[in-house]
Amino acid sequence: MAENSEEDKQYLIFIKVFQQAMKGNFAKMYAKAEEGKDPPIKKKVERLRAELNYCYDELSFKEYLSDFLVIGGLNKYFNEHQEEISLLIKKTSWQELRIWSLLAIASYKPKDQSTNRDDNSFPNNQNLEEVNDESEEE
């Protein structure tokens, strides 16, 4: 198997940065949710996808992305790779970064927050083992 190029690694880091921001946004939703009720995560995911698709040029996309990363809170992946990610965002076309953002949304695996979650609300959902998120080790 061929080794990943430096650019490939940067895209993978971008996905981690985006997903960490998603996790921060979702954590805020869980904190605000009423006791015993699940926050509307599925709705938020759909809204993220729609907001990305509403970006119509480079400036609107970069404004959205930077705002999204700020709202996500402290992001260890962004902090560790700030220079690489900043250059990637600057040098890569906004349309390509939007695609990578959508891929980050599609591949995001949230940790199950509730014990009585209804898997029927997520059609085509497979039984996945819980993902160990390194960010929780701190």
Buried (B, 14 or more C-beta within 10 A) or exposed (E): EEEEEEEEEBBEBBBBBBBBBBBBBBBBBEEEBEEEEBBEBEEBBEEBBEEBEEBEEEEEBBEBBEEBBEEBEEBEBBEEBEEBBEEBBEEBEBEEBBEBBBBBBEEBEBEEBEEEEEEEEEEEEEEEEEEEEEBEEE
